Amino acid sequence: MERLSPREARELQERLAGRVRLQPLPASFSVLAAADLSYLKESHELIAVIVTFSWPDLEPLETVHIKAPVHFPYVPGLLSFREIPPLLKAYEHLRKPPDVFLCDGQGLAHPRRFGLACHLGVVLSVPTVGCAKSRLCGEHDPLGPMRGERRPLMLSGEQVGYVYRSKSHVKPLYISPGHLADCDSSLELVRRCISRFRIPDPLRVAHQSAARLRKAAPSP
């Protein structure tokens, strides 16, 4: 991915957003991927981790990671330009590519309808789902306190995802389709990935792996 200014990155998002296709996720598939990244402040590098799982039983299949320099600043709404280059490098190391990719970030629930999950899905031509821990944009009706509560997440009069309470009395998740997915099937995928914790199990595993690698990284 070429180096862009933030203005150029926003313009590219607006162009690429037209390539996003919304449709139900595959009714049957075999391999689900999840990813997470850790930032090494001292060396200004990112560790990108991708973990794949069998579906629907979520048995871990493969874990790959790479360490790469950061080439784009942290700018809200432009996270994909910082994180996708190392994710693509890690993706090249997978022996078996995934059928569906679960991303720690926004999909359609983005000011330009082109969050990390959309961007990764368009680049890889893989169905993607965004699952974020905080809201970037959009509005929703009040959400009840119990697990399983959900409300449509709306942006400019259109549904861009769901707000979902994955655990009672804790902050909700913000789920939105990336590419080759839609709102309802994205919510169902995330719902089936949650066991005891707020965060979907595949994303938890990827996050834990990235955190271990960050702690183990030697100081420059």
JOMOPE-V339740 format. One record per backbone hydrogen bond with DSSP energy under -1.0 kcal/mol. CO is the residue of the C=O (numbers start at 1). NH is the residue of the N-H. E is the energy in kcal/mol with one decimal. If there is no record, write none. Layout:
((CO NH E) (CO NH E))
This chain:
((5 9 -2.6) (6 10 -2.2) (7 11 -2.0) (8 12 -2.2) (9 13 -2.3) (10 14 -2.1) (11 15 -1.6) (12 16 -3.0) (13 17 -2.1) (15 18 -1.1) (16 19 -2.3) (17 20 -1.2) (21 180 -2.6) (30 55 -2.2) (31 99 -2.5) (31 100 -1.5) (32 53 -3.0) (33 102 -3.3) (34 51 -2.9) (36 49 -2.8) (38 47 -2.9) (40 44 -1.4) (40 45 -1.5) (44 70 -2.0) (45 40 -3.4) (46 68 -2.5) (47 38 -2.1) (48 66 -1.8) (49 36 -1.9) (50 64 -2.5) (51 34 -2.3) (52 61 -3.2) (52 62 -1.1) (53 32 -2.7) (54 58 -1.9) (59 54 -2.5) (62 52 -2.8) (64 50 -2.5) (66 48 -2.4) (68 46 -3.1) (75 78 -2.6) (78 81 -1.1) (79 82 -1.2) (79 83 -2.0) (80 84 -2.7) (83 87 -1.7) (84 88 -2.8) (85 89 -1.6) (86 90 -2.3) (87 91 -2.5) (88 92 -1.4) (90 93 -1.7) (91 94 -1.5) (100 33 -2.5) (101 129 -2.2) (103 105 -1.5) (103 131 -2.3) (106 117 -2.8) (107 115 -2.4) (108 110 -2.6) (110 113 -2.5) (115 119 -2.6) (116 120 -2.9) (117 121 -2.1) (118 122 -2.5) (119 123 -2.3) (120 124 -2.4) (121 125 -1.8) (121 126 -1.2) (127 101 -2.6) (128 178 -2.5) (129 103 -3.3) (130 176 -2.3) (132 174 -2.8) (139 154 -3.2) (145 169 -3.3) (146 149 -1.8) (149 165 -3.0) (151 163 -2.9) (153 160 -3.0) (154 139 -2.8) (155 158 -1.6) (158 155 -3.0) (161 153 -2.7) (162 175 -2.8) (163 151 -1.9) (164 166 -1.0) (164 173 -3.1) (165 148 -3.3) (167 170 -1.4) (173 164 -2.6) (174 132 -2.7) (175 162 -3.0) (176 130 -3.2) (177 108 -1.9) (179 128 -2.4) (182 186 -2.0) (183 187 -2.2) (184 188 -2.1) (185 189 -2.1) (186 190 -2.2) (187 191 -2.7) (188 192 -2.0) (190 193 -1.2) (191 194 -1.1) (193 201 -3.1) (200 204 -2.1) (201 205 -2.5) (202 206 -2.1) (203 207 -2.5) (204 208 -2.7) (205 209 -2.2) (206 210 -2.3) (207 211 -2.5) (208 212 -2.2) (209 213 -2.1) (210 214 -2.1) (211 215 -2.2) (212 216 -1.9))
